[in-house]
Amino acid sequence: MKIIIVTGLARSGTSMMMQILKAGGVPIITDNIRTPNESNPRGYYEVEEISKKINMIRRYGAVKLLSPYLINIKDFSKFIIIFMQRDLQEIVTSQHKMLGFPHSYDDYRKLRDITLYRNHLIEMEIILKREKAEVIYVNYNKVLEDRQELKKIKHLVKDFKKAIGAVDTQL
C-alpha cells in the first residue's frame, strides 16, 4: 500500500482532508505537537520536520506535507498525492486572518501573495507531471458544497460514509 500525502498551500483544506481520511479509517501519521486553536479547532495533523523525513516514512497511512516541501521527495512512486485546491483569494484572506494581519491589509501584498502562489502551483503541477506522480486533485469548496468531490478518494478509505461525515461546513 502506498503512503498518502495530503498537500496544498497553507489554508487550502489540508487539515480538513486529514480529518476526512482519519474518519474513513486511514491511519494518520502525526506528532500532535501543533495543537488545535481557533484557526484549526480540530487540529493541524502535522509532523514537525516532516519535510526532511518524508523519504524515511515506511508505514502506511496519511501524512500532511505543505506543497512547497514536495520538492524534497526523491521517489514519487511510493506515494499517492492528494492535492487540495482552493480559490487563491480565499487562501490569502484566511492566511492573513490567521496571522493577525489587519482586515485592510495592503491590496498590493495580497495581489503579490496570490501571484506567488499561482506561480508555485504551476511549478508543482509541472514537477508532479514530470515525475509521473499519482495525484488526486480535490477542491476544498466543492467538498463543502456537496461532498461529491470526495468520491475521488473513496478508494483510499475503509468507511466512506464516516469520511463524508467528518466534513464540518461551520469551520
C-alpha positions in Angstrom: 0.0 0.0 0.0 1.2 3.5 -0.8 1.6 6.3 1.7 -0.9 9.1 1.2 0.5 12.7 1.2 -2.1 15.4 1.7 -0.7 18.6 0.3 -1.6 22.1 -0.8 -1.0 25.6 0.2 -1.5 26.6 3.9 -5.2 27.2 4.4 -6.2 25.1 1.4 -8.0 22.4 3.3 -5.2 20.0 4.1 -6.2 19.6 7.8 -9.8 19.0 6.7 -8.7 16.3 4.3 -6.6 14.7 7.1 -9.8 14.6 9.3 -11.7 13.0 6.4 -9.1 10.3 5.9 -8.9 9.6 9.6 -12.7 9.3 9.9 -12.6 7.0 6.9 -10.3 4.6 8.7 -6.9 5.6 7.2 -4.1 5.6 9.8 -2.8 9.2 10.3 0.9 10.0 10.8 1.1 13.0 13.1 3.1 14.0 16.2 0.3 16.2 17.7 2.8 18.9 18.6 0.8 21.7 16.9 -2.4 21.7 19.0 -5.8 22.9 17.9 -6.6 26.6 18.1 -9.2 29.0 16.8 -7.8 28.8 13.3 -7.9 25.0 13.3 -10.2 23.8 16.1 -9.8 20.1 15.2 -6.1 20.3 14.9 -3.4 20.6 12.3 -2.4 16.9 11.7 1.2 17.8 11.1 4.6 16.3 11.8 7.4 18.6 12.8 10.3 18.3 10.4 8.4 16.1 8.0 9.7 17.9 5.0 13.2 16.5 5.9 11.9 13.0 6.8 9.3 12.3 4.1 11.6 9.8 2.3 12.1 7.8 5.5 8.4 7.0 6.2 7.9 3.3 5.9 4.5 2.6 7.4 1.2 3.1 5.6 -1.0 6.0 6.4 -1.6 9.6 5.5 0.7 12.5 6.3 0.3 16.2 5.7 3.1 18.0 3.8 2.6 21.5 2.5 3.2 21.8 -1.2 6.5 23.8 -1.1 8.1 20.7 0.5 7.1 18.3 -2.3 10.4 19.1 -3.9 12.1 17.0 -1.1 10.5 13.8 -2.4 13.0 11.6 -4.2 10.7 8.8 -5.4 7.1 9.7 -6.1 6.2 6.1 -6.9 5.8 5.3 -3.1 3.1 7.9 -2.6 -0.4 8.9 -3.6 -0.7 12.7 -3.5 -4.0 14.3 -2.6 -3.5 17.9 -3.7 -6.0 20.3 -2.1 -7.2 23.2 -4.2 -8.9 26.4 -3.1 -9.5 29.8 -4.5 -6.3 31.8 -4.0 -8.1 34.9 -2.8 -9.7 32.8 -0.1 -6.4 31.2 0.9 -4.6 34.6 1.2 -7.5 36.1 3.2 -7.6 33.1 5.5 -3.8 33.2 6.0 -3.8 36.9 6.7 -6.6 36.4 9.2 -4.8 33.5 10.9 -1.6 35.6 11.1 -3.4 38.5 12.6 -2.9 40.9 9.8 -5.3 43.9 9.8 -8.5 43.4 7.7 -7.5 46.2 5.5 -4.1 44.6 4.8 -2.4 46.2 1.8 -4.0 45.1 -1.5 -0.6 45.1 -3.2 0.6 42.5 -0.7 -2.5 40.3 -1.2 -2.0 40.5 -5.0 1.7 39.7 -4.6 0.9 36.7 -2.5 -1.7 35.4 -4.9 0.7 35.8 -7.8 3.5 34.0 -5.9 1.1 31.2 -5.0 -0.2 30.9 -8.6 3.3 30.5 -9.9 4.1 28.0 -7.2 1.1 25.9 -8.1 2.0 25.9 -11.8 5.6 24.8 -10.8 4.2 22.0 -8.6 1.9 20.8 -11.4 4.9 20.6 -13.8 7.0 18.7 -11.3 4.3 16.2 -10.5 3.6 15.6 -14.2 7.3 15.2 -15.0 7.7 12.7 -12.1 4.6 10.9 -13.1 3.2 11.2 -9.6 -0.1 9.7 -8.7 -2.1 12.9 -7.9 -5.8 13.3 -6.9 -6.8 17.0 -7.0 -9.6 17.8 -4.6 -11.3 21.2 -4.5 -12.0 22.5 -1.0 -15.1 24.5 -1.9 -16.7 21.6 -3.8 -16.2 19.3 -0.7 -18.1 21.8 1.4 -20.8 22.3 -1.2 -22.0 18.7 -1.8 -19.4 16.1 -0.8 -19.5 14.6 -4.4 -15.9 15.8 -4.7 -14.9 13.2 -2.1 -15.7 10.3 -4.5 -12.2 11.0 -5.9 -10.8 9.5 -2.7 -13.4 6.8 -2.0 -11.0 4.0 -2.9 -8.5 5.2 -0.2 -10.7 5.0 2.8 -12.3 2.0 4.6 -15.6 3.7 5.6 -16.7 6.3 3.0 -19.8 7.3 5.0 -17.7 8.2 8.1 -15.2 10.0 5.9 -18.0 12.2 4.4 -19.4 12.8 7.9 -16.1 14.4 9.0 -16.7 17.4 6.8 -17.8 20.4 9.0 -19.1 23.3 7.0 -19.0 25.5 10.1 -15.2 25.6 10.2 
